[in-house]
């Protein structure tokens, strides 16, 4: 990346904090997926579902 190009991600910590709390109820989260979303399984609704898509993918062009 050159200095004149804008960064794609805003500056911030590269890793999650040691203690991550649920945005809705404030409980400490231990599940990696819940920590990433900052929502516990009990507080997460269908609008926060994480979909895992398995299957074959086409290779990227030029690789």
N, C-alpha and C positions, 0 to 999 in steps of 0.2 A: 504494500500500500504506500502510495506517495503522499507527502504532506498536503498536497492540494486536494486530494480526494477525501470526501467526508467519510467518517467511520460508519459502518452499517449498524453497529450496536452502540448504545450510549455507554459512556464510561461507568464502571461499577465493579463491585467485587466479583472475582472469577469463581468463587465458591460460595455456598450458602453459609450462613452463620451457624455457629455451634448449636444454638437453640433457635428453632423456628416454631412460631406459634400460629395456630389457625386464625385466619382473618375474621372468621365469624364468631367463634366461641372462646378463642384465646388459649386453648389447650396446647401443650407441647406436642409437636408432631415428630414421629419416628420413621414412618414409612417414606421411602425416597420419593415416590410419586406424589404423596400428600405434601411433602416438604417443597417439592418443585412448584406445585400449584398454590401452596400456602392455604390449603383447605383440607380438613380432615375428611375421612370417608363418610362420617355421619352428617357432616355439614355440606357435602358436595351433592349437588342435584344433577339431573340429567343434562343440564346446560353446561356442566363442567366435566363431562365424561371425557376420558382419554381413550382415543381409539388407537388400536394397534393393528396396522395393516400388514399382513404377511403375504408374500407372494414374489413372483419373479418381477424384476425390474429391468428395463432396457438399459444397456450401458450408456454412460455419458458420451456424447460425441467428442472426438479428439483424444480420448483416453485409451 
